[in-house]
Amino acid sequence: MAPELPAKAELLGVPVALTDYERTLDWIDGMVAAQERGYICVAAVHTIMAFAEDPGLERAVLASSMTVPDGQPIVWALNALGHQLPDRVYGPTLMAKACERAARTGQRIFLYGGRNEGALVQLTLNLRRQYPGIRIVGGYSPPFRDLTADEEQQVIDMIDGSGADVVWVGIGVPKQEKWMFAMRDRLQAPVLVGVGAAFDFHAGLVPQAPALLQRFGLEWAFRLAQEPRRLWKRYARYNPLFVLGFARQYAGQRRATRTR
C-alpha cells in the first residue's frame, strides 16, 4: 500500500507539497517498501513560473506524486498565504540526506544525468566516499538531444536491469520533469526524483551558495555570478514575474477572506 502523501497548497497554479525532509524521505522509503511507483519534482521560482508557459512541464508537474518547495522564496510565499513550513526541501540537500539514509538501509540508487560521463563518474566517486556502503547500481549521462526510440529502450533496460529502488534525475528543468513523466510507467524503479543542479554540486563542478545566502533567498544571485551567460535571462525574467504573480495571489486571498 502506497504511503500517505502530504497535503498540498496552490502557488500560482502549482500544487506544492507541505512537507519537510524527513517526511519526504519517509515517503520515498515507503514507496520502495510497497513497490509502488511515483515521482517527485522540486519547485524553485524557475519551475513555478515556467509551469504556466510550458504545457509539457505543466502536465509533468501535475502528474507527479508531489512537488516539494525547493526554493526559499517558495517557502516564504506559502507561509505568507497561511501555511507553516519550517524550511524548504532543497533538491541537493534532499539527495544528500537520502544518500546518507540509503547507505544505512541498502536502498539501491541509479544516477541519470550529469554534464557528461566524466562528471557522472566524479559524482559517483564523491558519493561513495562521503557515504560508505551506498549502493549505486548504475548511471547514465544522456546526450544533449532527444533520445531515439532504441536509445530510450536501452536506458529502460539498463535501469530495470540494475534493480534500482530510486532513480535520481539531474538533467535540469523542465527536461527532467518531462523525462520522469514520459518514463514513469515504463520503469520498474519505485521512485524517480528530479533534483536539477544537485548532480553538479555533489560532483564538485559548481560551488553551492553559502548557507547565509541560501537562508536569505539569495542563492540565485550566487548562481548568477557563477554562470552569468547561462542564467541571467532566467532570473531577469522569472524573478520579477514571480513577485508580481504572488502579490496578485496574496491580494486575492486577502480580499476573499474579508468578504466571507
Accessible surface in RSA format (square Angstrom, percent):
REM  Atomic radii and reference values for relative SASA: ProtOr
REM  Chains: A
REM  Algorithm: Lee & Richards
REM  Probe-radius: 1.40
REM  Slices: 20
REM RES _ NUM      All-atoms   Total-Side   Main-Chain    Non-polar    All polar
REM                ABS   REL    ABS   REL    ABS   REL    ABS   REL    ABS   REL
RES MET A   1   205.86 106.6 154.91 102.5  50.95 121.3 123.64 105.1  82.22 108.9
RES ALA A   2    46.47  42.7  33.24  51.3  13.22  30.1  33.24  46.8  13.22  35.0
RES PRO A   3    36.81  26.8  20.80  19.0  16.01  58.2  31.45  26.0   5.35  33.3
RES GLU A   4   147.19  84.5 121.71  92.1  25.47  60.7  50.93  98.5  96.26  78.6
RES LEU A   5    70.88  39.5  57.24  40.9  13.64  34.3  57.24  40.2  13.64  36.7
RES PRO A   6     5.18   3.8   0.27   0.2   4.91  17.8   0.28   0.2   4.90  30.4
RES ALA A   7    67.32  61.9  51.17  79.0  16.15  36.7  62.91  88.6   4.40  11.7
RES LYS A   8    94.05  45.9  63.79  39.1  30.26  72.1  33.37  30.0  60.68  64.6
RES ALA A   9     9.82   9.0   2.66   4.1   7.16  16.3   9.82  13.8   0.00   0.0
RES GLU A  10   114.17  65.5 101.14  76.5  13.03  31.0  24.96  48.3  89.20  72.8
RES LEU A  11     0.00   0.0   0.00   0.0   0.00   0.0   0.00   0.0   0.00   0.0
RES LEU A  12    43.00  23.9  21.60  15.5  21.40  53.8  32.58  22.9  10.42  28.0
RES GLY A  13    33.14  40.9   0.00   N/A  33.14  40.9  21.00  57.6  12.14  27.2
RES VAL A  14     0.02   0.0   0.02   0.0   0.00   0.0   0.02   0.0   0.00   0.0
RES PRO A  15    33.94  24.7  32.78  29.9   1.15   4.2  32.82  27.1   1.12   6.9
RES VAL A  16     0.00   0.0   0.00   0.0   0.00   0.0   0.00   0.0   0.00   0.0
RES ALA A  17     0.00   0.0   0.00   0.0   0.00   0.0   0.00   0.0   0.00   0.0
RES LEU A  18    40.43  22.5  29.24  20.9  11.18  28.1  29.24  20.5  11.18  30.1
RES THR A  19     5.13   3.6   0.00   0.0   5.13  12.2   4.98   6.7   0.15   0.2
RES ASP A  20    57.96  40.6  56.83  56.6   1.13   2.7  14.95  35.2  43.02  42.9
RES TYR A  21    29.21  13.6  28.55  16.2   0.66   1.7  22.68  17.0   6.54   8.1
RES GLU A  22    97.05  55.7  96.51  73.0   0.53   1.3  57.12 110.5  39.92  32.6
RES ARG A  23    99.66  41.8  96.98  49.4   2.68   6.4  41.37  56.5  58.28  35.3
RES THR A  24     0.00   0.0   0.00   0.0   0.00   0.0   0.00   0.0   0.00   0.0
RES LEU A  25     5.71   3.2   5.44   3.9   0.27   0.7   5.47   3.8   0.25   0.7
RES ASP A  26    79.86  55.9  72.10  71.8   7.75  18.3  27.12  63.8  52.73  52.6
RES TRP A  27     8.84   3.5   5.85   2.8   2.98   7.0   7.43   4.0   1.41   2.3
RES ILE A  28     2.71   1.5   2.71   2.0   0.00   0.0   2.71   2.0   0.00   0.0
RES ASP A  29    42.41  29.7  37.78  37.6   4.63  11.0  25.59  60.2  16.82  16.8
RES GLY A  30    22.19  27.4   0.00   N/A  22.19  27.4  20.14  55.3   2.05   4.6
RES MET A  31     7.14   3.7   7.14   4.7   0.00   0.0   6.22   5.3   0.92   1.2
RES VAL A  32    23.03  15.2  20.72  18.8   2.31   5.6  20.72  18.0   2.31   6.3
RES ALA A  33    89.43  82.2  50.16  77.4  39.27  89.3  61.83  87.1  27.60  73.1
RES ALA A  34    32.75  30.1   6.01   9.3  26.74  60.8  16.31  23.0  16.44  43.5
RES GLN A  35   118.08  66.0  93.96  68.7  24.13  57.4  51.54 109.7  66.54  50.5
RES GLU A  36    65.93  37.9  64.36  48.7   1.57   3.7   4.06   7.9  61.87  50.5
RES ARG A  37   118.15  49.6  91.28  46.5  26.87  64.0  27.88  38.1  90.27  54.7
RES GLY A  38     4.42   5.5   0.00   N/A   4.42   5.5   4.42  12.1   0.00   0.0
RES TYR A  39     6.12   2.9   6.12   3.5   0.00   0.0   6.12   4.6   0.00   0.0
RES ILE A  40     0.00   0.0   0.00   0.0   0.00   0.0   0.00   0.0   0.00   0.0
RES CYS A  41     0.00   0.0   0.00   0.0   0.00   0.0   0.00   0.0   0.00   0.0
RES VAL A  42     9.99   6.6   9.45   8.6   0.54   1.3   9.45   8.2   0.54   1.5
RES ALA A  43     0.00   0.0   0.00   0.0   0.00   0.0   0.00   0.0   0.00   0.0
RES ALA A  44    33.15  30.5  32.50  50.1   0.65   1.5  32.50  45.8   0.65   1.7
RES VAL A  45    19.67  12.9  18.73  17.0   0.94   2.3  18.73  16.3   0.94   2.6
RES HIS A  46    30.31  16.6  27.41  19.0   2.91   7.4  12.55  12.9  17.76  20.7
RES THR A  47     1.61   1.1   1.61   1.6   0.00   0.0   0.05   0.1   1.56   2.4
RES ILE A  48     1.72   1.0   0.00   0.0   1.72   4.2   0.00   0.0   1.72   4.7
RES MET A  49    24.93  12.9  23.40  15.5   1.52   3.6  23.51  20.0   1.41   1.9
RES ALA A  50     7.42   6.8   7.42  11.5   0.00   0.0   7.42  10.4   0.00   0.0
RES PHE A  51    12.94   6.5  12.16   7.5   0.78   2.0  12.16   7.4   0.78   2.2
RES ALA A  52    86.69  79.7  46.84  72.3  39.85  90.6  54.29  76.5  32.39  85.8
RES GLU A  53    85.93  49.3  53.08  40.2  32.85  78.2  42.97  83.1  42.97  35.1
RES ASP A  54    31.28  21.9  28.52  28.4   2.76   6.5  14.82  34.9  16.46  16.4
RES PRO A  55    87.14  63.5  85.19  77.7   1.96   7.1  86.38  71.3   0.77   4.8
RES GLY A  56    12.41  15.3   0.00   N/A  12.41  15.3   8.65  23.7   3.76   8.4
RES LEU A  57     0.00   0.0   0.00   0.0   0.00   0.0   0.00   0.0   0.00   0.0
RES GLU A  58    67.68  38.9  67.68  51.2   0.00   0.0   5.82  11.3  61.87  50.5
RES ARG A  59   135.17  56.8 130.03  66.3   5.14  12.2  57.39  78.4  77.78  47.1
RES ALA A  60     0.00   0.0   0.00   0.0   0.00   0.0   0.00   0.0   0.00   0.0
RES VAL A  61     2.09   1.4   0.00   0.0   2.09   5.0   0.00   0.0   2.09   5.7
RES LEU A  62    95.98  53.5  69.30  49.6  26.68  67.1  69.57  48.9  26.41  71.1
RES ALA A  63    54.94  50.5  23.23  35.9  31.70  72.1  33.91  47.8  21.03  55.7
RES SER A  64     9.52   8.0   1.93   2.6   7.59  17.5   0.00   0.0   9.52  13.3
RES SER A  65    20.25  17.1  12.09  16.1   8.15  18.8   9.95  21.2  10.30  14.4
RES MET A  66     0.38   0.2   0.00   0.0   0.38   0.9   0.38   0.3   0.00   0.0
RES THR A  67     1.65   1.2   0.82   0.8   0.82   2.0   0.10   0.1   1.55   2.3
RES VAL A  68     0.00   0.0   0.00   0.0   0.00   0.0   0.00   0.0   0.00   0.0
RES PRO A  69     0.00   0.0   0.00   0.0   0.00   0.0   0.00   0.0   0.00   0.0
RES ASP A  70    16.17  11.3  16.17  16.1   0.00   0.0   0.12   0.3  16.05  16.0
RES GLY A  71     6.13   7.6   0.00   N/A   6.13   7.6   6.13  16.8   0.00   0.0
RES GLN A  72    25.10  14.0  24.19  17.7   0.91   2.2   1.87   4.0  23.23  17.6
RES PRO A  73    35.18  25.6  33.35  30.4   1.83   6.6  33.84  27.9   1.34   8.3
RES ILE A  74     0.00   0.0   0.00   0.0   0.00   0.0   0.00   0.0   0.00   0.0
RES VAL A  75     3.07   2.0   3.07   2.8   0.00   0.0   3.07   2.7   0.00   0.0
RES TRP A  76   119.24  47.9 113.19  54.8   6.05  14.2  97.94  52.2  21.30  34.6
RES ALA A  77     4.35   4.0   1.76   2.7   2.59   5.9   4.05   5.7   0.29   0.8
RES LEU A  78     0.02   0.0   0.02   0.0   0.00   0.0   0.02   0.0   0.00   0.0
RES ASN A  79    51.18  35.3  37.99  36.7  13.18  31.7  18.59  44.8  32.58  31.5
RES ALA A  80    51.53  47.4  24.59  37.9  26.94  61.3  37.71  53.1  13.83  36.6
RES LEU A  81    13.34   7.4   3.60   2.6   9.73  24.5   3.82   2.7   9.52  25.6
RES GLY A  82    62.12  76.6   0.00   N/A  62.12  76.6  34.25  94.0  27.86  62.4
RES HIS A  83    60.32  33.0  50.79  35.3   9.53  24.4  34.92  36.0  25.40  29.6
RES GLN A  84   170.79  95.5 139.26 101.8  31.53  75.1  47.66 101.4 123.13  93.4
RES LEU A  85    14.36   8.0   8.08   5.8   6.28  15.8   8.38   5.9   5.97  16.1
RES PRO A  86   114.81  83.7  71.99  65.6  42.81 155.6  84.46  69.7  30.35 188.6
RES ASP A  87    64.00  44.8  62.66  62.4   1.34   3.2  19.97  47.0  44.03  43.9
RES ARG A  88    15.25   6.4  14.78   7.5   0.47   1.1   1.93   2.6  13.32   8.1
RES VAL A  89     0.00   0.0   0.00   0.0   0.00   0.0   0.00   0.0   0.00   0.0
RES TYR A  90    10.87   5.1  10.87   6.2   0.00   0.0  10.87   8.2   0.00   0.0
RES GLY A  91     0.45   0.6   0.00   N/A   0.45   0.6   0.45   1.2   0.00   0.0
RES PRO A  92     5.96   4.3   5.73   5.2   0.23   0.9   5.96   4.9   0.00   0.0
RES THR A  93    44.86  31.9  41.45  42.0   3.40   8.1  25.33  34.0  19.53  29.5
RES LEU A  94     0.00   0.0   0.00   0.0   0.00   0.0   0.00   0.0   0.00   0.0
RES MET A  95     0.01   0.0   0.01   0.0   0.00   0.0   0.01   0.0   0.00   0.0
RES ALA A  96    20.93  19.2  20.03  30.9   0.90   2.1  20.48  28.8   0.45   1.2
RES LYS A  97    74.77  36.5  71.91  44.1   2.86   6.8  23.18  20.9  51.59  55.0
RES ALA A  98     7.32   6.7   4.66   7.2   2.66   6.0   6.00   8.4   1.32   3.5
RES CYS A  99     0.90   0.7   0.18   0.2   0.72   1.7   0.64   1.6   0.26   0.3
RES GLU A 100    92.69  53.2  91.31  69.1   1.38   3.3  18.18  35.2  74.52  60.8
RES ARG A 101    35.19  14.8  35.04  17.9   0.15   0.4  12.94  17.7  22.25  13.5
RES ALA A 102     1.47   1.3   0.37   0.6   1.09   2.5   1.20   1.7   0.27   0.7
RES ALA A 103    27.38  25.2   9.18  14.2  18.19  41.4   9.38  13.2  18.00  47.7
RES ARG A 104   169.08  71.0 130.72  66.6  38.37  91.4  73.66 100.7  95.42  57.8
RES THR A 105    86.70  61.7  47.92  48.6  38.78  92.4  55.45  74.5  31.24  47.2
RES GLY A 106    23.88  29.4   0.00   N/A  23.88  29.4  18.90  51.9   4.98  11.1
RES GLN A 107    21.13  11.8  14.97  10.9   6.16  14.7   8.68  18.5  12.45   9.4
RES ARG A 108    81.29  34.1  81.29  41.4   0.00   0.0   4.87   6.7  76.42  46.3
RES ILE A 109     1.82   1.0   1.82   1.4   0.00   0.0   1.82   1.3   0.00   0.0
RES PHE A 110     0.38   0.2   0.38   0.2   0.00   0.0   0.38   0.2   0.00   0.0
RES LEU A 111     0.09   0.1   0.09   0.1   0.00   0.0   0.09   0.1   0.00   0.0
RES TYR A 112     2.75   1.3   2.75   1.6   0.00   0.0   0.00   0.0   2.75   3.4
RES GLY A 113     0.00   0.0   0.00   N/A   0.00   0.0   0.00   0.0   0.00   0.0
RES GLY A 114    13.51  16.7   0.00   N/A  13.51  16.7   6.53  17.9   6.98  15.6
RES ARG A 115   100.08  42.0  90.92  46.3   9.16  21.8  38.17  52.2  61.91  37.5
RES ASN A 116    84.76  58.5  79.42  76.8   5.34  12.9  35.68  85.9  49.08  47.4
RES GLU A 117    92.25  53.0  89.96  68.1   2.29   5.5  61.76 119.5  30.49  24.9
RES GLY A 118    49.10  60.6   0.00   N/A  49.10  60.6  37.18 102.0  11.92  26.7
RES ALA A 119     9.37   8.6   3.84   5.9   5.52  12.6   6.95   9.8   2.42   6.4
RES LEU A 120     7.85   4.4   7.53   5.4   0.32   0.8   7.85   5.5   0.00   0.0
RES VAL A 121    85.11  56.0  82.97  75.1   2.14   5.1  85.10  73.9   0.01   0.0
RES GLN A 122    64.86  36.3  64.38  47.0   0.48   1.1  17.43  37.1  47.42  36.0
RES LEU A 123     1.27   0.7   1.27   0.9   0.00   0.0   1.27   0.9   0.00   0.0
RES THR A 124    21.63  15.4  21.63  21.9   0.00   0.0  14.30  19.2   7.33  11.1
RES LEU A 125    77.17  43.0  76.85  55.0   0.32   0.8  76.85  54.0   0.32   0.9
RES ASN A 126    33.27  22.9  30.02  29.0   3.25   7.8  12.78  30.8  20.48  19.8
RES LEU A 127     2.66   1.5   2.66   1.9   0.00   0.0   2.66   1.9   0.00   0.0
RES ARG A 128   113.43  47.6 104.46  53.3   8.97  21.3  38.54  52.7  74.89  45.4
RES ARG A 129   161.78  67.9 135.42  69.0  26.35  62.7  74.41 101.7  87.37  52.9
RES GLN A 130   120.86  67.6  95.98  70.1  24.88  59.2  29.04  61.8  91.82  69.6
RES TYR A 131    24.12  11.3  21.34  12.1   2.78   7.2  17.65  13.3   6.47   8.0
RES PRO A 132   104.03  75.8  86.86  79.2  17.17  62.4  90.44  74.7  13.59  84.5
RES GLY A 133    60.38  74.5   0.00   N/A  60.38  74.5  37.11 101.8  23.27  52.1
RES ILE A 134    12.62   7.2   0.35   0.3  12.27  29.6   0.35   0.3  12.27  33.3
RES ARG A 135   118.31  49.7 112.34  57.3   5.97  14.2  36.45  49.8  81.86  49.6
RES ILE A 136    14.15   8.0   3.30   2.5  10.85  26.1   3.30   2.4  10.85  29.4
RES VAL A 137    48.36  31.8  20.24  18.3  28.11  67.7  28.26  24.6  20.10  54.5
RES GLY A 138    23.12  28.5   0.00   N/A  23.12  28.5  22.70  62.3   0.42   0.9
RES GLY A 139    31.40  38.7   0.00   N/A  31.40  38.7   6.04  16.6  25.35  56.8
RES TYR A 140    45.49  21.2  45.23  25.7   0.26   0.7  27.95  21.0  17.55  21.6
RES SER A 141    12.95  10.9   1.96   2.6  10.98  25.3   0.37   0.8  12.57  17.6
RES PRO A 142    11.98   8.7   5.68   5.2   6.30  22.9   5.68   4.7   6.30  39.1
RES PRO A 143    41.94  30.6  30.85  28.1  11.09  40.3  41.11  33.9   0.83   5.2
RES PHE A 144   169.27  84.7 135.71  84.1  33.55  87.3 137.93  83.6  31.33  89.7
RES ARG A 145   120.29  50.5 104.99  53.5  15.30  36.4  72.54  99.1  47.75  28.9
RES ASP A 146   128.23  89.8 112.36 111.8  15.87  37.5  36.24  85.3  92.00  91.7
RES LEU A 147    27.41  15.3   9.61   6.9  17.80  44.7   9.80   6.9  17.61  47.4
RES THR A 148    74.18  52.8  65.87  66.8   8.31  19.8  71.20  95.6   2.98   4.5
RES ALA A 149    82.09  75.5  66.55 102.7  15.55  35.4  70.36  99.1  11.74  31.1
RES ASP A 150   106.87  74.9 102.98 102.5   3.89   9.2  22.46  52.9  84.42  84.2
RES GLU A 151    40.60  23.3  39.96  30.2   0.64   1.5  17.33  33.5  23.27  19.0
RES GLU A 152    50.10  28.8  50.10  37.9   0.00   0.0   2.28   4.4  47.82  39.0
RES GLN A 153    81.65  45.7  81.65  59.7   0.00   0.0  40.57  86.4  41.07  31.2
RES GLN A 154   111.73  62.5 106.74  78.0   4.99  11.9  38.04  81.0  73.68  55.9
RES VAL A 155     2.31   1.5   2.31   2.1   0.00   0.0   2.31   2.0   0.00   0.0
RES ILE A 156     9.39   5.3   9.39   7.0   0.00   0.0   9.39   6.8   0.00   0.0
RES ASP A 157    83.33  58.4  72.53  72.2  10.80  25.5  30.56  71.9  52.77  52.6
RES MET A 158    77.74  40.3  63.50  42.0  14.24  33.9  67.66  57.5  10.08  13.4
RES ILE A 159     1.26   0.7   0.18   0.1   1.08   2.6   0.18   0.1   1.08   2.9
RES ASP A 160    36.26  25.4  21.01  20.9  15.25  36.1  14.24  33.5  22.02  22.0
RES GLY A 161    69.14  85.3   0.00   N/A  69.14  85.3  35.92  98.6  33.22  74.4
RES SER A 162    26.96  22.8   3.65   4.9  23.31  53.7  14.48  30.8  12.48  17.5
RES GLY A 163    29.45  36.3   0.00   N/A  29.45  36.3  28.25  77.5   1.20   2.7
RES ALA A 164     7.94   7.3   0.01   0.0   7.93  18.0   0.01   0.0   7.93  21.0
RES ASP A 165     9.56   6.7   9.56   9.5   0.00   0.0   0.00   0.0   9.56   9.5
RES VAL A 166     0.10   0.1   0.10   0.1   0.00   0.0   0.10   0.1   0.00   0.0
RES VAL A 167     0.00   0.0   0.00   0.0   0.00   0.0   0.00   0.0   0.00   0.0
RES TRP A 168     2.20   0.9   2.20   1.1   0.00   0.0   1.10   0.6   1.10   1.8
RES VAL A 169     0.00   0.0   0.00   0.0   0.00   0.0   0.00   0.0   0.00   0.0
RES GLY A 170     8.43  10.4   0.00   N/A   8.43  10.4   0.00   0.0   8.43  18.9
RES ILE A 171    33.09  18.8   8.90   6.6  24.19  58.3  18.34  13.2  14.75  40.0
RES GLY A 172    27.51  33.9   0.00   N/A  27.51  33.9  25.81  70.8   1.70   3.8
RES VAL A 173    34.70  22.8  16.20  14.7  18.50  44.6  16.20  14.1  18.50  50.2
RES PRO A 174    40.85  29.8  40.85  37.2   0.00   0.0  40.85  33.7   0.00   0.0
RES LYS A 175    80.47  39.3  76.18  46.7   4.29  10.2  67.87  61.1  12.60  13.4
RES GLN A 176     0.04   0.0   0.04   0.0   0.00   0.0   0.00   0.0   0.04   0.0
RES GLU A 177     0.00   0.0   0.00   0.0   0.00   0.0   0.00   0.0   0.00   0.0
RES LYS A 178    78.42  38.3  74.99  46.0   3.42   8.1  43.47  39.1  34.94  37.2
RES TRP A 179    25.69  10.3  20.39   9.9   5.29  12.4  25.10  13.4   0.58   0.9
RES MET A 180     0.00   0.0   0.00   0.0   0.00   0.0   0.00   0.0   0.00   0.0
RES PHE A 181    89.25  44.7  76.30  47.3  12.95  33.7  76.44  46.3  12.81  36.7
RES ALA A 182    60.23  55.4  41.94  64.7  18.29  41.6  49.31  69.4  10.91  28.9
RES MET A 183     2.47   1.3   2.47   1.6   0.00   0.0   2.41   2.1   0.06   0.1
RES ARG A 184    18.13   7.6  18.13   9.2   0.00   0.0  18.13  24.8   0.00   0.0
RES ASP A 185   123.30  86.4 103.63 103.1  19.67  46.5  31.93  75.1  91.37  91.1
RES ARG A 186   103.55  43.5  86.03  43.9  17.52  41.7  44.04  60.2  59.51  36.1
RES LEU A 187     0.31   0.2   0.09   0.1   0.22   0.5   0.31   0.2   0.00   0.0
RES GLN A 188   114.54  64.1 105.65  77.2   8.89  21.2  29.31  62.4  85.23  64.6
RES ALA A 189     3.68   3.4   0.79   1.2   2.89   6.6   2.01   2.8   1.67   4.4
RES PRO A 190     4.12   3.0   3.92   3.6   0.20   0.7   4.12   3.4   0.00   0.0
RES VAL A 191     0.00   0.0   0.00   0.0   0.00   0.0   0.00   0.0   0.00   0.0
RES LEU A 192     0.00   0.0   0.00   0.0   0.00   0.0   0.00   0.0   0.00   0.0
RES VAL A 193     0.00   0.0   0.00   0.0   0.00   0.0   0.00   0.0   0.00   0.0
RES GLY A 194     0.00   0.0   0.00   N/A   0.00   0.0   0.00   0.0   0.00   0.0
RES VAL A 195     3.32   2.2   0.00   0.0   3.32   8.0   0.02   0.0   3.29   8.9
RES GLY A 196    15.39  19.0   0.00   N/A  15.39  19.0  11.38  31.2   4.01   9.0
RES ALA A 197    27.23  25.0  12.37  19.1  14.86  33.8  18.59  26.2   8.65  22.9
RES ALA A 198     0.00   0.0   0.00   0.0   0.00   0.0   0.00   0.0   0.00   0.0
RES PHE A 199     4.90   2.5   4.06   2.5   0.85   2.2   4.26   2.6   0.64   1.8
RES ASP A 200    23.20  16.2  22.77  22.7   0.42   1.0   2.46   5.8  20.73  20.7
RES PHE A 201    16.70   8.4   2.80   1.7  13.91  36.2   2.82   1.7  13.88  39.7
RES HIS A 202    31.17  17.0  21.25  14.8   9.92  25.4  13.32  13.7  17.85  20.8
RES ALA A 203     5.76   5.3   1.33   2.1   4.43  10.1   1.33   1.9   4.43  11.7
RES GLY A 204    61.67  76.1   0.00   N/A  61.67  76.1  29.40  80.7  32.27  72.3
RES LEU A 205    79.44  44.2  49.95  35.7  29.49  74.1  53.13  37.3  26.30  70.8
RES VAL A 206    12.24   8.1   9.56   8.7   2.68   6.5  10.18   8.8   2.06   5.6
RES PRO A 207    70.90  51.7  58.97  53.8  11.93  43.4  69.93  57.7   0.97   6.0
RES GLN A 208    69.95  39.1  51.50  37.6  18.45  43.9  16.98  36.1  52.97  40.2
RES ALA A 209     4.52   4.2   0.00   0.0   4.52  10.3   0.00   0.0   4.52  12.0
RES PRO A 210    68.48  49.9  57.02  52.0  11.47  41.7  68.48  56.5   0.00   0.0
RES ALA A 211    68.55  63.0  56.09  86.6  12.46  28.3  58.19  82.0  10.36  27.4
RES LEU A 212   102.96  57.3 100.23  71.7   2.74   6.9 100.23  70.4   2.74   7.4
RES LEU A 213    55.88  31.1  55.85  40.0   0.03   0.1  55.88  39.2   0.00   0.0
RES GLN A 214    33.27  18.6  31.65  23.1   1.62   3.8   7.71  16.4  25.55  19.4
RES ARG A 215   146.54  61.5 135.08  68.9  11.46  27.3  65.86  90.0  80.68  48.9
RES PHE A 216   123.27  61.7 113.67  70.4   9.60  25.0 113.70  68.9   9.57  27.4
RES GLY A 217     9.39  11.6   0.00   N/A   9.39  11.6   2.63   7.2   6.76  15.1
RES LEU A 218    73.53  41.0  73.53  52.6   0.00   0.0  73.53  51.6   0.00   0.0
RES GLU A 219    23.46  13.5  23.12  17.5   0.34   0.8  11.95  23.1  11.52   9.4
RES TRP A 220    93.90  37.7  89.83  43.5   4.07   9.6  82.01  43.7  11.89  19.3
RES ALA A 221    38.28  35.2  31.58  48.7   6.70  15.2  32.54  45.8   5.74  15.2
RES PHE A 222    40.52  20.3  36.02  22.3   4.50  11.7  40.27  24.4   0.24   0.7
RES ARG A 223    34.85  14.6  34.45  17.6   0.40   1.0   4.33   5.9  30.52  18.5
RES LEU A 224    46.20  25.7  46.06  33.0   0.14   0.4  46.06  32.3   0.14   0.4
RES ALA A 225    76.55  70.4  44.10  68.1  32.45  73.8  54.62  76.9  21.94  58.1
RES GLN A 226    78.71  44.0  50.61  37.0  28.10  66.9   5.83  12.4  72.88  55.3
RES GLU A 227    33.77  19.4  27.86  21.1   5.91  14.1  22.67  43.8  11.10   9.1
RES PRO A 228    67.92  49.5  67.78  61.8   0.14   0.5  67.91  56.1   0.01   0.0
RES ARG A 229   225.33  94.6 202.63 103.3  22.71  54.1  80.95 110.6 144.39  87.5
RES ARG A 230   134.19  56.3 105.55  53.8  28.64  68.2  74.14 101.3  60.04  36.4
RES LEU A 231     0.00   0.0   0.00   0.0   0.00   0.0   0.00   0.0   0.00   0.0
RES TRP A 232   131.11  52.6 129.71  62.8   1.40   3.3 111.99  59.7  19.13  31.0
RES LYS A 233   142.64  69.6 137.99  84.7   4.65  11.1  81.86  73.7  60.77  64.7
RES ARG A 234    57.84  24.3  49.37  25.2   8.48  20.2  17.32  23.7  40.53  24.6
RES TYR A 235    24.14  11.3  21.56  12.3   2.58   6.7  16.70  12.6   7.44   9.2
RES ALA A 236    63.48  58.4  36.55  56.4  26.93  61.3  48.78  68.7  14.70  38.9
RES ARG A 237   123.00  51.6 114.38  58.3   8.62  20.5  54.05  73.9  68.95  41.8
RES TYR A 238    26.23  12.2  26.23  14.9   0.00   0.0   9.90   7.4  16.33  20.1
RES ASN A 239    33.19  22.9  31.59  30.5   1.60   3.8  21.73  52.3  11.46  11.1
RES PRO A 240    69.67  50.8  62.38  56.9   7.30  26.5  69.19  57.1   0.49   3.0
RES LEU A 241    66.06  36.8  64.76  46.3   1.31   3.3  64.76  45.5   1.31   3.5
RES PHE A 242    13.89   6.9  13.89   8.6   0.00   0.0  13.89   8.4   0.00   0.0
RES VAL A 243    95.87  63.1  93.96  85.1   1.92   4.6  95.64  83.1   0.23   0.6
RES LEU A 244    99.47  55.4  98.74  70.6   0.72   1.8  98.75  69.4   0.72   1.9
RES GLY A 245     5.70   7.0   0.00   N/A   5.70   7.0   4.41  12.1   1.30   2.9
RES PHE A 246    38.81  19.4  38.81  24.0   0.00   0.0  38.81  23.5   0.00   0.0
RES ALA A 247    51.71  47.5  43.97  67.9   7.74  17.6  48.83  68.8   2.87   7.6
RES ARG A 248   165.07  69.3 154.29  78.6  10.79  25.7  77.79 106.3  87.29  52.9
RES GLN A 249    49.43  27.6  37.15  27.1  12.28  29.2  33.05  70.3  16.39  12.4
RES TYR A 250    73.65  34.4  73.65  41.9   0.00   0.0  44.95  33.8  28.70  35.4
RES ALA A 251    40.27  37.0  36.35  56.1   3.91   8.9  39.89  56.2   0.38   1.0
RES GLY A 252    24.92  30.7   0.00   N/A  24.92  30.7  19.11  52.5   5.81  13.0
RES GLN A 253    68.32  38.2  61.01  44.6   7.31  17.4  25.34  53.9  42.98  32.6
RES ARG A 254   114.40  48.0 114.37  58.3   0.03   0.1  28.11  38.4  86.30  52.3
RES ARG A 255   135.09  56.7 134.12  68.4   0.97   2.3  54.04  73.8  81.06  49.1
RES ALA A 256    44.96  41.3  37.09  57.2   7.86  17.9  43.51  61.3   1.45   3.8
RES THR A 257    74.32  52.9  65.90  66.8   8.41  20.1  56.13  75.4  18.19  27.5
RES ARG A 258   162.23  68.1 127.40  64.9  34.84  82.9  73.64 100.6  88.59  53.7
RES THR A 259   117.11  83.3  80.96  82.1  36.16  86.2  74.31  99.8  42.81  64.7
RES ARG A 260   221.86  93.2 154.13  78.6  67.73 161.3  91.60 125.2 130.26  78.9
END  Absolute sums over single chains surface
CHAIN  1 A    12354.8       9871.2       2483.6       7053.9       5300.9
END  Absolute sums over all chains
TOTAL         12354.8       9871.2       2483.6       7053.9       5300.9
